[in-house]
Amino acid sequence: MKKESNTYQKNKLSTLDFKRLSEFITQNYGIKLPAHKKVLLESRLQRRLNKLEIDSMKEYVNHVFSNEGLQNELAHMTDRILTNKTDFFRENAHFEFLKNNILPNFKKNNSHNSTFNIWSAGCSSGEEPYTMSFVLNNFAIHNQDFNYEIFATDVSNEMLNKSKLGIFHQKRIINIETSLMKRYFLKSKDKTKNYLRIVPELRSKIKFEKLNFMDSQYEVPDNFDIIFCKNVLIYFSRETQLKVIKKLATKLKHNAYLFVGLSESLSNYNLPFKLIRPSVYQKIS
């Protein structure tokens, strides 16, 4: 019984070590980790302890903040902590508005050689920018003078690597229309593997880069017609939210659109946006 108790304690973060980790994450990534997240954090970090054959959380935290850990382990630790929940066509009303309203208006009001630019800010494992590519490519098929570019960023190296591969388990795409499945996914040659891959044509249309929302400047283009920054702001303090949105606003064209999550809002902020439908904002002067 005593041995089991000791093992249990080794798998737990002390109050001090949780504070060290949470303060580091907030300072460097803007994400709040309240006390009730401690159990979740312990669960996510346990894999790294097993991988490195480290006996206790205390030893692991000390390793992370050592010179060797800061160089070799820090990225792995943050990949475990940061939330990466996403789906194809998540909050589908946004993609319907893109397809039925924004794209036709863009074509109507711009010259034939104009390029439609869209940014998935916080792309996670890639479902959002690939969903964008389905919608934009379908529009391009019926409007052959329509050009588009997709930019996608995330702070996690692991998520960016997954996104670039464009490989998804069948259970991740069961709700996608059959026509899109046939057009935009390739089945594995190995029939025993339940994975599909996005076709090269679409993978090549997306530029993936690393970006931390806490950076003082966003080294990205400033000509976007749409920015999706969905279900990201909820993890930030109000002060950090304001800073992030102001920087995103500088990257949008006049009259361009910022999409946030359905549970997020820009109300009560003094910002150059007007609400045009739930969680969809348009940049104004």
Backbone bond lengths (Angstrom), bond angles and torsions (degrees), N, CA, C in turn:
res aa  C-N    CA-C-N  psi(-1)  N-CA   C-N-CA  omega(-1)  CA-C   N-CA-C  phi
1 M - - - 1.470 - - 1.528 110.88 -
2 K 1.348 116.47 -41.06 1.454 120.19 -179.51 1.513 110.53 -65.13
3 K 1.358 117.08 -38.61 1.461 120.77 179.47 1.523 110.72 -63.89
4 E 1.346 116.06 -41.18 1.466 120.01 178.60 1.521 110.36 -63.69
5 S 1.321 116.69 -38.67 1.470 121.35 179.40 1.521 110.78 -64.28
6 N 1.339 116.83 -41.95 1.459 120.80 179.18 1.529 111.13 -64.17
7 T 1.338 116.10 -41.17 1.459 120.39 178.31 1.517 110.86 -63.24
8 Y 1.336 115.58 -41.20 1.467 121.03 178.77 1.526 110.41 -60.04
9 Q 1.322 116.39 -44.83 1.459 120.08 -178.41 1.528 111.64 -66.86
10 K 1.325 117.32 -35.23 1.465 120.78 179.45 1.522 111.81 -64.59
11 N 1.331 116.11 -28.08 1.459 120.69 -179.15 1.529 112.48 -85.98
12 K 1.320 116.94 2.43 1.449 121.35 -177.71 1.528 111.32 -108.13
13 L 1.338 115.70 144.57 1.455 120.88 174.47 1.519 109.53 -84.03
14 S 1.299 116.32 133.03 1.453 119.14 172.79 1.530 108.73 -70.31
15 T 1.300 116.59 163.15 1.468 120.68 178.11 1.523 110.75 -58.06
16 L 1.333 116.12 -40.51 1.458 120.78 -178.87 1.530 111.37 -67.07
17 D 1.338 117.29 -43.89 1.465 120.06 -178.63 1.534 111.23 -69.46
18 F 1.330 116.77 -36.86 1.471 119.01 175.43 1.523 109.88 -62.60
19 K 1.320 117.18 -40.51 1.458 121.19 179.04 1.529 110.46 -63.17
20 R 1.343 117.10 -41.79 1.473 120.15 178.41 1.523 111.25 -59.71
21 L 1.329 116.30 -45.48 1.459 120.27 -179.08 1.526 111.92 -68.77
22 S 1.328 116.48 -46.38 1.463 119.68 -176.17 1.524 111.25 -65.34
23 E 1.329 117.55 -40.03 1.463 120.14 178.51 1.522 111.03 -66.26
24 F 1.318 116.88 -37.09 1.464 120.31 178.24 1.531 110.38 -65.20
25 I 1.327 116.83 -45.68 1.470 120.59 -179.07 1.525 110.84 -64.00
26 T 1.328 117.05 -42.43 1.462 120.04 179.84 1.522 111.19 -64.94
27 Q 1.324 116.23 -44.07 1.460 120.29 -177.83 1.522 112.09 -66.80
28 N 1.325 117.43 -38.38 1.463 120.67 -173.12 1.522 114.37 -96.68
29 Y 1.345 117.45 -22.64 1.464 120.17 -176.66 1.528 113.00 -128.23
30 G 1.319 116.72 -3.31 1.457 120.63 176.25 1.512 115.10 77.92
31 I 1.318 117.96 -1.86 1.465 121.67 -172.82 1.526 110.53 -89.14
32 K 1.319 115.14 130.59 1.460 121.15 178.93 1.525 109.84 -82.92
33 L 1.327 115.87 135.21 1.464 121.48 175.67 1.524 108.62 -123.93
34 P 1.329 118.08 84.76 1.464 120.62 179.58 1.521 111.38 -65.61
35 A 1.315 116.50 167.15 1.464 122.54 -173.26 1.528 112.66 -57.38
36 H 1.342 117.75 -33.45 1.461 118.81 -176.97 1.532 112.35 -71.29
37 K 1.345 117.65 -6.10 1.464 121.44 177.70 1.537 111.69 -88.03
38 K 1.328 117.21 -1.17 1.465 120.22 -174.47 1.530 112.11 -61.12
39 V 1.317 118.02 -43.20 1.468 121.12 -179.30 1.524 110.47 -64.26
40 L 1.326 116.34 -41.91 1.468 120.67 177.65 1.524 110.74 -61.74
41 L 1.310 115.83 -41.99 1.465 121.05 179.84 1.528 110.60 -63.35
42 E 1.307 117.07 -43.43 1.471 121.14 178.33 1.528 110.44 -59.66
43 S 1.308 116.11 -42.75 1.463 120.66 -179.20 1.525 111.20 -63.06
44 R 1.322 116.06 -43.98 1.469 119.96 -177.14 1.521 112.60 -70.27
45 L 1.327 116.79 -31.28 1.465 119.63 -177.94 1.529 112.78 -83.38
46 Q 1.322 117.24 -16.21 1.457 120.25 -176.25 1.524 111.77 -58.79
47 R 1.314 117.90 -35.59 1.473 121.00 179.06 1.529 111.31 -61.09
48 R 1.343 115.66 -37.74 1.462 118.57 179.70 1.522 110.62 -69.57
49 L 1.323 117.64 -37.20 1.459 119.98 176.06 1.523 109.93 -60.67
50 N 1.330 116.17 -44.84 1.465 120.09 -179.97 1.523 111.06 -64.45
51 K 1.328 115.84 -42.17 1.465 120.74 -178.59 1.524 111.53 -62.31
52 L 1.324 116.09 -42.33 1.463 121.52 -176.72 1.522 112.79 -89.57
53 E 1.350 115.88 -3.07 1.471 121.82 -177.66 1.528 111.02 57.22
54 I 1.324 115.00 45.38 1.469 122.45 176.53 1.522 108.02 -98.37
55 D 1.306 116.87 138.22 1.463 121.63 -169.87 1.517 114.99 -80.19
56 S 1.327 117.97 -29.47 1.466 118.53 -172.60 1.526 110.91 -144.17
57 M 1.335 114.52 159.56 1.457 120.56 176.30 1.525 110.83 -61.92
58 K 1.294 116.65 -39.21 1.460 120.28 -179.57 1.524 110.61 -60.64
59 E 1.316 116.44 -45.53 1.461 120.81 178.65 1.527 110.25 -63.38
60 Y 1.339 116.30 -38.61 1.462 119.85 -179.31 1.530 111.05 -65.77
61 V 1.328 117.71 -45.86 1.465 120.53 -179.78 1.523 110.81 -61.48
62 N 1.321 116.75 -41.81 1.464 119.77 176.32 1.520 110.99 -61.16
63 H 1.333 116.66 -38.12 1.462 120.96 178.40 1.527 111.10 -65.47
64 V 1.332 117.22 -43.57 1.470 121.01 -179.04 1.519 111.29 -57.24
65 F 1.326 117.03 -40.73 1.459 120.48 -175.84 1.529 113.63 -93.26
66 S 1.331 116.70 7.34 1.464 120.47 172.59 1.533 108.89 -79.55
67 N 1.306 117.47 167.44 1.468 120.87 179.09 1.528 111.08 -58.76
68 E 1.322 116.27 -43.48 1.464 120.49 179.55 1.531 110.17 -65.98
69 G 1.334 116.37 -42.94 1.459 120.33 -178.43 1.511 113.08 -65.49
70 L 1.330 116.62 -41.43 1.466 120.16 179.00 1.521 110.95 -61.24
71 Q 1.323 115.85 -30.77 1.463 119.94 -179.02 1.523 112.35 -84.70
72 N 1.332 117.93 -38.60 1.464 120.31 -169.73 1.530 115.26 -113.47
73 E 1.316 118.31 -25.37 1.456 120.26 -172.84 1.520 113.99 -108.10
74 L 1.313 117.21 -23.31 1.462 121.02 -173.01 1.525 112.44 -55.45
75 A 1.322 117.35 -44.56 1.466 120.67 -179.18 1.523 111.21 -63.43
76 H 1.333 117.02 -38.85 1.468 120.48 178.26 1.527 110.43 -65.57
77 M 1.337 115.67 -40.82 1.455 119.84 -179.65 1.527 111.19 -63.20
78 T 1.332 117.59 -46.08 1.457 120.30 -178.83 1.521 111.01 -67.24
79 D 1.333 117.95 -34.13 1.466 120.37 176.47 1.524 111.03 -61.43
80 R 1.338 116.78 -35.03 1.458 120.19 178.91 1.529 111.79 -71.74
81 I 1.322 116.35 -33.16 1.460 120.62 -172.36 1.527 112.53 -83.95
82 L 1.330 116.76 -42.04 1.460 120.10 -172.62 1.522 110.62 -67.43
83 T 1.311 116.23 139.41 1.463 122.32 -178.62 1.521 110.24 -76.81
84 N 1.324 117.16 133.16 1.466 121.23 -177.76 1.526 110.72 -135.03
85 K 1.321 115.79 59.07 1.460 120.48 179.33 1.528 109.69 -96.31
86 T 1.307 117.06 127.90 1.456 120.74 179.12 1.519 109.38 -160.82
87 D 1.321 115.87 166.78 1.459 122.22 179.06 1.522 108.63 -150.75
88 F 1.326 116.62 159.57 1.451 120.11 169.20 1.523 108.76 -66.97
89 F 1.327 115.91 138.78 1.467 123.18 178.97 1.530 112.47 53.79
90 R 1.319 116.09 35.37 1.458 119.58 175.90 1.527 109.49 -63.90
91 E 1.305 117.67 133.44 1.471 122.65 -175.04 1.533 109.06 52.59
92 N 1.322 113.60 64.90 1.463 121.82 -168.25 1.525 114.00 -60.71
93 A 1.323 118.43 -22.74 1.464 120.31 178.69 1.523 111.80 -56.63
94 H 1.324 116.78 -30.83 1.457 120.15 177.87 1.524 111.43 -65.51
95 F 1.308 116.83 -41.57 1.464 120.17 -179.26 1.530 111.14 -72.78
96 E 1.319 116.81 -30.93 1.469 120.46 174.66 1.523 110.01 -65.82
97 F 1.322 117.06 -41.18 1.467 120.63 178.47 1.530 110.51 -66.60
98 L 1.304 116.64 -39.48 1.464 120.99 175.53 1.525 110.36 -59.39
99 K 1.315 116.54 -48.15 1.468 121.85 -176.21 1.525 112.60 -69.37
100 N 1.309 116.72 -44.95 1.472 120.52 -169.90 1.522 114.44 -90.89
101 N 1.328 117.08 -21.21 1.467 119.60 -174.88 1.520 113.60 -120.37
102 I 1.321 115.57 -56.12 1.461 118.87 -171.95 1.528 112.20 -68.70
103 L 1.322 117.15 -48.30 1.462 119.32 -177.22 1.534 113.07 -64.10
104 P 1.329 119.82 -46.98 1.472 118.89 176.65 1.528 112.57 -59.22
105 N 1.333 117.92 -39.08 1.466 120.99 178.91 1.522 111.37 -67.74
106 F 1.325 116.13 -37.42 1.463 119.28 177.60 1.523 110.33 -62.31
107 K 1.305 117.13 -47.24 1.459 121.04 -179.79 1.528 111.27 -61.87
108 K 1.309 116.13 -39.44 1.461 121.28 -178.63 1.520 111.91 -66.82
109 N 1.340 117.14 -36.46 1.461 121.08 -169.91 1.525 114.75 -103.28
110 N 1.330 117.74 3.25 1.461 120.15 -178.02 1.520 110.80 -126.78
111 S 1.330 114.85 158.35 1.457 120.55 -179.61 1.521 110.58 -72.00
112 H 1.333 116.20 164.89 1.468 121.26 -174.93 1.534 112.88 -62.43
113 N 1.325 116.91 -29.86 1.467 118.40 -176.52 1.526 112.99 -93.13
114 S 1.340 117.99 8.96 1.465 121.08 177.96 1.531 110.26 -73.23
115 T 1.322 115.53 146.12 1.463 121.61 178.14 1.523 109.88 -110.40
116 F 1.315 115.23 131.67 1.461 121.80 177.14 1.522 108.48 -85.11
117 N 1.339 116.47 122.77 1.461 121.66 -175.47 1.526 110.68 -114.41
118 I 1.316 115.97 129.17 1.462 121.35 -177.75 1.527 109.25 -135.70
119 W 1.335 115.82 143.25 1.470 121.69 -175.48 1.519 109.38 -125.72
120 S 1.326 115.69 125.53 1.456 122.62 170.83 1.528 107.31 -96.07
121 A 1.327 116.45 99.83 1.466 122.15 -176.26 1.525 108.87 -93.79
122 G 1.321 115.74 106.60 1.462 121.46 -172.18 1.510 109.19 93.74
123 C 1.335 115.67 58.43 1.476 121.50 -169.34 1.518 113.75 -79.25
124 S 1.337 117.61 -12.00 1.461 121.50 -179.91 1.536 110.21 54.27
125 S 1.343 117.93 -130.34 1.471 121.09 -175.05 1.517 113.43 -87.68
126 G 1.335 117.65 8.18 1.459 119.97 167.82 1.512 117.63 106.84
127 E 1.340 117.54 -6.73 1.461 118.63 -177.34 1.527 112.50 -59.94
128 E 1.337 117.13 -39.03 1.465 119.03 -177.92 1.524 112.72 -66.48
129 P 1.341 120.11 -53.50 1.472 117.57 179.56 1.526 113.93 -63.83
130 Y 1.331 117.82 -31.04 1.467 118.25 176.70 1.527 110.96 -71.04
131 T 1.340 117.16 -34.49 1.464 118.98 173.57 1.534 109.76 -61.92
132 M 1.324 116.15 -43.00 1.460 119.87 174.74 1.525 111.01 -54.77
133 S 1.320 116.23 -43.23 1.473 120.09 -177.18 1.519 111.62 -65.53
134 F 1.342 117.32 -35.04 1.475 119.45 176.73 1.532 110.01 -60.70
135 V 1.340 115.33 -48.24 1.463 120.70 -176.55 1.530 110.94 -65.95
136 L 1.317 116.29 -46.36 1.457 120.21 -176.84 1.518 112.01 -69.43
137 N 1.322 116.71 -38.96 1.459 118.71 -179.82 1.527 111.50 -70.04
138 N 1.325 116.52 -37.15 1.462 119.22 174.98 1.528 111.04 -60.88
139 F 1.325 116.35 -40.23 1.467 119.93 177.52 1.523 110.57 -65.53
140 A 1.334 116.33 -39.65 1.464 120.53 -179.82 1.527 111.73 -65.64
141 I 1.321 117.68 -33.16 1.468 121.34 179.10 1.531 110.62 -60.17
142 H 1.330 116.19 -37.28 1.457 120.78 -178.22 1.531 112.74 -95.44
143 N 1.328 116.22 -3.95 1.471 121.36 178.31 1.523 107.34 -138.86
144 Q 1.312 116.09 84.67 1.457 120.57 -165.70 1.528 114.41 -69.63
145 D 1.326 118.20 -10.57 1.461 119.97 174.73 1.529 111.71 -95.72
146 F 1.338 116.50 10.29 1.459 121.23 -179.73 1.528 109.92 -90.07
147 N 1.331 115.52 126.25 1.472 121.70 178.00 1.528 109.39 -117.26
148 Y 1.303 115.86 145.99 1.464 119.29 179.73 1.517 110.81 -146.05
149 E 1.324 114.89 155.65 1.460 122.67 173.98 1.518 108.48 -136.70
150 I 1.326 115.90 138.91 1.464 121.65 179.94 1.525 109.09 -116.90
151 F 1.317 115.36 129.29 1.456 122.66 177.79 1.523 107.04 -114.14
152 A 1.316 118.45 134.48 1.461 122.01 -177.26 1.522 109.52 -137.04
153 T 1.329 115.91 134.08 1.462 120.17 -178.25 1.522 111.07 -134.34
154 D 1.324 114.11 154.16 1.464 121.00 173.51 1.522 107.45 -157.27
155 V 1.312 116.48 158.96 1.460 121.09 179.59 1.523 111.60 -86.19
156 S 1.332 117.12 -16.04 1.461 121.81 -174.44 1.527 111.46 -93.99
157 N 1.323 116.38 122.63 1.469 120.59 175.66 1.524 111.20 -62.37
158 E 1.324 115.94 -39.14 1.459 120.22 -179.07 1.524 110.87 -62.58
159 M 1.331 116.66 -44.76 1.465 120.47 -179.95 1.520 111.38 -66.30
160 L 1.315 117.59 -39.49 1.465 120.73 178.78 1.524 111.31 -63.77
161 N 1.316 116.63 -40.40 1.462 120.05 178.17 1.529 111.05 -64.07
162 K 1.334 116.51 -41.67 1.468 119.94 176.81 1.517 110.96 -63.54
163 S 1.317 116.05 -42.30 1.461 120.53 -178.53 1.521 111.32 -61.74
164 K 1.310 116.19 -45.07 1.466 119.93 -178.02 1.524 111.67 -62.03
165 L 1.329 116.74 -35.87 1.466 119.83 179.24 1.521 111.31 -67.19
166 G 1.311 117.39 -36.79 1.461 120.84 179.56 1.515 113.52 65.46
167 I 1.337 117.67 34.78 1.464 122.78 -179.66 1.527 108.70 -109.05
168 F 1.344 116.21 129.14 1.459 120.45 -175.96 1.526 110.21 -135.92
169 H 1.321 114.91 142.26 1.462 120.03 175.45 1.520 109.28 -69.12
170 Q 1.320 116.22 149.59 1.462 121.11 -177.75 1.521 112.73 -55.57
171 K 1.330 117.16 -34.53 1.465 119.51 -177.98 1.524 111.66 -67.01
172 R 1.349 118.20 -18.93 1.457 121.18 178.81 1.524 112.09 -79.52
173 I 1.332 117.32 -15.87 1.464 119.47 -172.44 1.528 112.47 -123.45
174 I 1.321 117.38 17.73 1.465 120.17 -174.82 1.525 112.21 -66.84
175 N 1.332 118.38 -21.86 1.458 120.43 -177.85 1.535 113.10 -95.02
176 I 1.328 116.97 3.88 1.464 120.19 179.31 1.523 109.72 -81.41
177 E 1.327 116.68 140.27 1.460 121.31 -179.98 1.534 111.13 -55.83
178 T 1.326 115.66 144.58 1.466 120.99 -178.05 1.521 111.75 -58.56
179 S 1.326 117.27 -38.74 1.477 120.20 -179.28 1.521 111.24 -62.66
180 L 1.330 117.42 -38.44 1.463 120.69 177.59 1.519 110.84 -70.49
181 M 1.319 116.61 -37.73 1.467 120.81 178.08 1.530 110.04 -58.96
182 K 1.315 115.99 -46.67 1.462 120.34 -176.85 1.523 112.23 -68.70
183 R 1.320 115.83 -34.40 1.465 120.00 -174.70 1.524 112.66 -82.75
184 Y 1.326 117.13 -35.35 1.462 119.06 -166.53 1.529 115.23 -118.68
185 F 1.333 118.60 3.11 1.464 120.64 178.68 1.516 111.01 -125.24
186 L 1.321 115.21 143.74 1.458 122.51 175.14 1.518 109.02 -110.40
187 K 1.318 117.02 133.56 1.457 121.00 177.11 1.518 110.40 -81.79
188 S 1.334 115.00 150.15 1.457 119.94 177.61 1.528 109.84 -67.52
189 K 1.333 116.16 142.59 1.465 120.39 176.46 1.527 110.72 -66.46
190 D 1.329 114.78 -26.03 1.458 120.09 176.54 1.530 108.14 -84.06
191 K 1.319 117.47 106.41 1.459 122.12 -174.28 1.527 113.27 -66.06
192 T 1.342 116.70 -14.34 1.463 119.46 179.89 1.527 111.97 -82.51
193 K 1.336 117.01 -10.74 1.465 120.91 -178.29 1.521 110.05 -99.46
194 N 1.318 115.33 129.68 1.458 121.04 -176.87 1.530 111.75 -95.19
195 Y 1.332 114.87 48.92 1.459 120.10 -179.74 1.523 110.47 -122.28
196 L 1.339 114.86 148.45 1.451 121.49 175.34 1.527 108.08 -128.59
197 R 1.335 115.25 156.80 1.461 119.36 -178.60 1.523 110.89 -126.49
198 I 1.326 115.06 140.52 1.457 120.87 175.69 1.534 109.39 -61.23
199 V 1.320 117.17 139.41 1.463 121.09 -178.13 1.526 110.33 -62.45
200 P 1.337 117.59 149.00 1.471 121.04 -177.82 1.523 113.68 -56.55
201 E 1.323 116.99 -34.66 1.458 120.89 -178.94 1.528 111.88 -55.83
202 L 1.322 116.64 -41.17 1.460 119.74 179.49 1.522 112.02 -81.15
203 R 1.319 117.37 -38.17 1.476 119.28 178.81 1.523 110.54 -58.55
204 S 1.308 117.01 -36.17 1.465 120.85 -177.38 1.524 112.36 -74.07
205 K 1.333 117.71 -15.63 1.461 120.80 -178.23 1.527 112.75 -85.24
206 I 1.326 117.22 -8.57 1.462 120.51 -175.68 1.528 109.58 -110.43
207 K 1.308 116.01 128.82 1.458 121.80 176.13 1.523 108.52 -102.09
208 F 1.327 116.33 114.63 1.462 121.88 -178.95 1.527 110.00 -98.58
209 E 1.324 116.52 133.33 1.457 121.31 177.08 1.528 109.87 -143.99
210 K 1.324 115.15 158.05 1.457 120.35 177.72 1.520 109.69 -85.93
211 L 1.336 116.00 135.92 1.460 120.57 177.08 1.521 108.86 -151.48
212 N 1.313 114.58 134.17 1.466 122.42 176.60 1.525 107.68 -105.04
213 F 1.326 117.64 124.70 1.462 120.64 -179.17 1.526 112.50 -60.84
214 M 1.327 117.32 -17.20 1.456 120.63 179.71 1.527 112.38 -85.97
215 D 1.320 118.68 -4.62 1.462 121.06 176.93 1.528 109.76 -58.78
216 S 1.336 116.29 145.10 1.468 119.61 -178.58 1.521 111.15 -66.89
217 Q 1.324 117.09 -31.44 1.453 122.23 175.91 1.514 109.06 -135.59
218 Y 1.319 116.55 147.75 1.455 121.52 176.96 1.526 108.23 -98.94
219 E 1.319 115.31 111.79 1.465 120.13 -177.90 1.530 109.60 -82.43
220 V 1.318 115.24 69.49 1.459 122.87 -179.83 1.527 107.98 -134.51
221 P 1.330 118.32 165.16 1.470 119.88 177.42 1.526 111.76 -59.57
222 D 1.329 116.21 164.21 1.467 120.30 -179.98 1.529 110.97 -121.21
223 N 1.337 115.77 36.35 1.463 120.30 -175.94 1.529 112.65 -129.10
224 F 1.334 116.66 35.28 1.462 118.69 -174.95 1.527 111.77 -81.71
225 D 1.326 114.63 140.31 1.457 121.97 173.62 1.527 110.64 -85.87
226 I 1.317 116.26 -27.63 1.468 121.86 177.00 1.524 108.91 -146.53
227 I 1.325 115.43 141.27 1.464 121.47 166.16 1.524 107.52 -123.16
228 F 1.325 116.23 126.14 1.460 121.97 168.37 1.527 107.27 -95.00
229 C 1.325 116.61 116.70 1.466 121.38 171.95 1.515 105.80 -130.38
230 K 1.311 115.54 76.67 1.461 122.29 -166.87 1.526 111.95 -106.58
231 N 1.338 114.03 134.04 1.469 121.11 176.55 1.524 111.73 57.21
232 V 1.318 114.80 37.40 1.464 123.50 176.48 1.523 110.02 -114.80
233 L 1.332 115.79 -45.68 1.460 121.22 -173.90 1.525 112.21 -61.36
234 I 1.323 117.52 -28.55 1.465 120.92 -177.31 1.523 112.76 -61.92
235 Y 1.330 117.44 -19.39 1.467 120.63 -178.80 1.530 112.19 -89.90
236 F 1.348 116.69 -5.01 1.454 121.29 -175.82 1.528 111.02 -103.63
237 S 1.324 115.32 157.27 1.463 120.73 170.17 1.525 108.39 -69.66
238 R 1.323 116.31 163.23 1.467 120.69 179.54 1.528 111.21 -58.67
239 E 1.319 116.48 -40.96 1.472 120.88 179.17 1.527 110.97 -61.93
240 T 1.337 116.83 -44.34 1.469 120.77 179.73 1.519 110.72 -67.89
241 Q 1.323 117.54 -39.47 1.462 120.68 176.77 1.518 111.18 -54.48
242 L 1.330 116.06 -46.96 1.458 120.93 -177.58 1.525 110.81 -62.32
243 K 1.317 116.63 -43.10 1.470 120.32 179.96 1.528 110.80 -63.42
244 V 1.327 116.56 -43.26 1.468 120.71 -179.07 1.525 110.63 -63.96
245 I 1.326 116.98 -47.21 1.466 120.45 -177.15 1.524 110.90 -63.78
246 K 1.320 117.52 -40.11 1.466 120.18 178.22 1.527 111.12 -60.57
247 K 1.325 116.76 -40.51 1.470 119.34 179.12 1.523 111.15 -70.23
248 L 1.327 116.98 -37.31 1.465 119.57 176.64 1.526 110.61 -64.11
249 A 1.321 116.57 -38.36 1.470 120.56 -177.85 1.520 111.59 -59.93
250 T 1.330 117.41 -33.80 1.466 120.32 -179.42 1.519 112.39 -69.57
251 K 1.329 116.73 -14.66 1.468 120.65 -177.63 1.530 112.73 -96.95
252 L 1.324 116.19 -0.82 1.458 120.99 -178.88 1.524 111.19 -101.66
253 K 1.320 116.10 142.81 1.460 121.16 170.98 1.538 109.13 -66.59
254 H 1.311 115.85 163.45 1.468 119.98 171.80 1.532 109.03 -62.97
255 N 1.324 116.14 136.00 1.470 123.96 -178.13 1.529 113.61 72.61
256 A 1.330 117.33 6.07 1.462 120.54 177.35 1.528 109.50 -77.84
257 Y 1.335 116.26 176.34 1.454 121.33 -168.33 1.529 112.22 -120.69
258 L 1.330 113.99 142.42 1.466 122.30 171.13 1.521 108.05 -117.72
259 F 1.333 115.72 122.58 1.465 121.58 177.27 1.525 108.43 -103.96
260 V 1.323 116.59 129.97 1.464 121.36 173.67 1.525 107.94 -119.50
261 G 1.333 117.20 175.35 1.452 120.79 -179.57 1.519 111.66 -69.74
262 L 1.321 116.14 157.45 1.459 120.45 -177.78 1.526 112.92 -63.74
263 S 1.326 116.28 -21.15 1.466 119.97 178.39 1.524 112.19 -94.33
264 E 1.332 117.21 6.00 1.467 122.16 -176.58 1.528 110.20 -112.41
265 S 1.330 115.95 157.14 1.460 120.11 -178.00 1.523 110.12 -151.16
266 L 1.340 115.54 148.74 1.463 121.23 174.56 1.519 111.48 -104.11
267 S 1.329 116.50 9.72 1.460 119.83 -179.32 1.525 110.39 -63.98
268 N 1.319 115.60 151.88 1.469 123.40 -179.87 1.526 113.13 69.66
269 Y 1.327 116.78 11.83 1.455 121.07 171.48 1.530 108.41 -107.45
270 N 1.324 116.76 142.63 1.463 120.98 175.61 1.523 108.06 -87.98
271 L 1.332 115.38 86.11 1.460 121.37 -172.77 1.525 110.25 -132.94
272 P 1.342 117.19 155.96 1.472 120.56 -177.57 1.528 113.29 -81.37
273 F 1.326 116.48 55.68 1.458 120.97 -179.10 1.525 110.02 -136.08
274 K 1.315 115.39 149.24 1.461 120.89 169.27 1.525 108.41 -122.67
275 L 1.312 115.57 142.70 1.461 121.37 179.22 1.530 108.88 -79.37
276 I 1.332 116.42 125.92 1.458 119.23 -179.80 1.522 112.55 -111.89
277 R 1.312 117.20 -19.26 1.460 123.42 171.45 1.515 106.92 -167.32
278 P 1.329 119.99 167.59 1.468 119.53 -174.33 1.524 113.53 -50.60
279 S 1.332 115.59 120.83 1.471 125.37 176.07 1.521 113.83 65.43
280 V 1.354 118.12 17.61 1.466 122.42 175.53 1.524 107.62 -122.60
281 Y 1.334 115.95 121.77 1.458 122.05 -176.76 1.528 110.29 -120.65
282 Q 1.331 115.40 146.15 1.451 120.93 178.67 1.525 109.04 -114.63
283 K 1.325 116.22 136.11 1.465 121.01 -179.06 1.522 109.45 -74.33
284 I 1.317 115.67 135.06 1.456 122.46 178.38 1.527 109.12 -125.53
285 S 1.312 116.71 169.87 1.469 120.50 -179.87 1.516 109.85 -66.55
